Amino acid sequence: MAGELGLHARPAAEFARSASRFASEVRVAKGGREADAKSVLLVLTLDVRRGDRVRLSASGPDAEAAVEELARLVASQ
């Protein structure tokens, strides 16, 4: 996570909105915890901070595009 504050409320909302544009099921994980990337509240529960590493995964018709777009978004946060 590159952003100074990580995935706090505003970036988490942007992340979830971006994930929601895809038909695929999209997940984000940090440490041993995983969340539905389309849910702002669940993303916030991961407590992603600057310097943290997250894992993105998706399954469905546009899974590859979803992971690519969200990876770019996370890198730019």
N, C-alpha and C positions, 0 to 999 in steps of 0.2 A: 504494500500500500504506500503510495508515494505522497499523498496529501498530508499536510501538516497535522490535521486533526483526525484523519482516518475516515471511517464511514459513520459520521455523526448524523443527525437528523436530515439535513438538507441533502448531502451526498447520498445517504441511504435511500431517500425518496427518489432521487434521480436514477439511482441504480435499479430500484424496484420498478420504476416506470419503464426503463429501458428493457428490463427482463420481461415485462408484461407484454411487450410488443411481439414477442415470439410465441408460436404455438407450442413449442417444445416445453417439457418440464425442465426447469433450470434450477440448479442447486449451487449454493456457495458454502464453503467449509473453512473453518479456522480451527487448528488444533484437532481435537476429537469431536468437535461439534459441527453440525450441518444444518442449513436452513433453506427454506423455499426462497429463492432469490426474488420472487414476485411479491413478497410480503415485507413491507417496510419494518414492521414490528419484529418479525423474525430475524431480519438482517441486523437490526439494532442489537438483538440479544447476543450476537456473536462478539460484540465489543471490539470491532476491528479498529486498530490504531496505526498510526504512522509506523512504517517499518515492518508491520505484520505481513505474513505471507498467507494468502488465501488460495483455495483450490476451487475452480469453477468446473461444473459438469452439466451436461444437458443430454436429454434423450428426446427424440422426436424428429419431425420433418425438417426443421431448420436449426438443429442442434449446433452444427458447426458454426453457422453464422452468429448464433446467440453467444457462444463462448468467445468468439473472436471480438464481437462488439463490446461485450462486458469486460473482457481483458483490457481492451484499449481504454475503456472508461475508468477502470480501477487504476491503471498505470498513470492516467492523467489527473487523478484526484489528489 
